[in-house]
Amino acid sequence: SVAGFSMGGASTWHLATHRPGLWSSASPGAGFAEVANYQRAYLAKEPPTWWEQKLWNWYSATTYAGNLFNVPTIAYSGELDPQKASADLMEQAMAAEGLKLERLIGPKTAHKYEPATKKELIARLEKLADTGRDATPREIRFSTYTLRYPQSSWVRIEGMEKHWERAEVRAQRDPNGPLTEKKKNV
């Protein structure tokens, strides 16, 4: 499992989305998930250059949100925490991938864990940890923008037609038949 809060939450978003085959579950608490909003890049007099915007895909979790298909994820936010906006962004990014982000929100809480909600979160994470990670899932959805992050479980991208453009693999193993896959930019 991978979990963290504040900067640890940012790390959790990054690790869960960029290395999805490693985790039985993820629980980001607060922590930024997307570079442009976190750095307020569009508020500057000069917009960021095209290449800076492309390189945001090296770190931003939002563009890798579909990789959470294989990682049960429970996001935590305090109701009054401005960093709740990160989970809001991830919820939107996951919805665009056809996924639903599970969320726990600490009532009347700023930038910290609310005790009762934290207790519920720990219980749910312990249950996921008891189940463990499926080392060979039947279906994998994986996307990347760089070969720095090439793999999820048994799917590995060895080459991209165009680097820094989204590469995708959707693969399914059928125990009684062949592997089926859909690829883009691979």
Disulfide bonds with the S-S distance in Angstrom:
none
